[in-house]
Amino acid sequence: RNGNQELKKVNDDYLDQVTLEYIGKLKQFSESIDSKLLVVFLPSKPQFVDSEYFDFNNRIETKLISELSEEGIPAIDLYDDFSTVIIENSLNDIFYDDVHFTQLGSSVASNSIVNYIQSNIEL
């Protein structure tokens, strides 16, 4: 079991490094075309039903959002916005499958992103 935890940590660290590397490339590209970059973390259905999966994603996203902030790249996590809507709806009203949104889920995501941009990004 300890070997699996070590392997998971190595994989997590590698994933973080690769993700930040690609986000850095996206930042450079967006600056080269005089555009703004916003990183959006979209939730998936398993995050709401599997606490281990949630903990894994939450740990990675929290770390990445912190590192992105240090790089001056705005990032938002839409988990809380979806949590609010799920209280009044079922997961199947929000997710078509584990990762794809229904019309309601798409509406939640788009409204959250627009609200964030209007409140936090100078256009």
N, C-alpha and C positions, 0 to 999 in steps of 0.2 A: 504493500500500500504506500509506503514512504517513497518508493521508486516512482510510482505513478504521480505523486504530488510533486516530486522534483521535475519530472517530465512536463507536467502541466505548467509549472512555473516557467520553465525554459520556453515552452510554446507560447505562454502569455507574454513573456518579455519580447519574444521574436515578433509576435503579432503587434504589440505596441510599437516596436521599432519600425516595422514595415508600414504600419498605418500612418505613423507620424512622418515617415519619409515621403509617402505618397501625398499626404496632405500638404507637406512643404512644397512639393512639385506643383500641386494645384494652386497654392498661394502664389508661387512665382508666375504661373501662367495667368492667373487672374490679374495680377499686377501688370503683367506685360500687355494686357488688353484693356487696362484701366477699368477693371471690374472689381466688385467686392465678393469675398468668399464668406459663406456661412455654412458651418458644419451642423447637420441636423441628425440627431440620434433618434431613430424611429423604433418604437417598441414592437415586440413580436408576441404572439399569443402565449408561447411557453413562459415568458417572463411573468405572466399573471397567474400561472397554474403550477409552476415548479420553482420552489424556493431556492434550490441549488442553482438552477439556470439563472434566476433573477440575481442572486448574489454574484455569480460569475460576471454577468453583463454589467451590473451596477458597479462592480469594482473596476472593470476595464473602462467604462464610460466616465466614471468620476476621475480616474487618473488621466484619461485623454483630454477631458474638458479642462482640467487644471493645466496640462502641458500646452494645450492650444491657447489658453488664456495668456500664458507666459510668452507665446509667440505672437500675440496680438490678433489671433484668429477667433472671432466669435463662434460660439457653439451652444446649441440648446438640446436638451433632452426632453422629449415629448411624453415620457412615461407618466408624469403627474397629470398632464392634460387628458390622457387616455383613461387613467384611473378614475378621474372625476366622471367621465362619461359612462364608464363601465358600471358604476354604481347604479345608474338608472337604466342600463341596457345589459344584454347578455354579451358574452365574448363573441358569439356567433353573429351578433348584430354589427360588430366592429371589424371582425376578421373573416375573410373568405376562407382562408386556411391558416396555417401557422404564421405566415409572414406577409400575406397580401391583404389589403384592406377592402372592406365593402365600401359602398358609396358613403355610408355614415363615417366609417373610419377615415376615408380620404378627406371628407369634409372637416373632421376634427384636426387632422394633420395640416391641411391647407390653412384653416383659420388660425391655428396656433402659430404657424410660420409667418403669416401676414401680420398678425398682432405683434409678434416679436420684432419683425423688421420695422414696422411703423413706430414702435416704442424705443428701439435701441440702435438703429442703424441710420446714420445720416446719408441720405441719397443725393 
